[in-house]
Amino acid sequence: DQAGITSKQNGTMLIIHEHQNITQKEVSILQRVDQTTIGQIIDQLEEKNFVMRIKHPEDRRAYCLVLTDEGRALITSL
């Protein structure tokens, strides 16, 4: 587990890196895990300041996921 992240967290960050402004639901589909699990993974990555949620421009109920500067630096160093 590099930089204190699990393989699921790493996979989630890679998906977010490849698909900027992806929703949590879209990540759960690509990761093939349920939305609750992805929510927990995103919460953990947010706590580590690797990912942040921003309001979806068209859907008030949804959030887009983006990597922080720290998250991008980590992904490019792996």
Salt bridges, closest charged atoms under 4 A:
ASP43 OD1 - ARG53 NH1 3.02
GLU46 OE1 - ARG53 NH1 2.52
ASP59 OD1 - ARG61 NE 3.26
ASP69 OD1 - ARG72 NH2 2.36
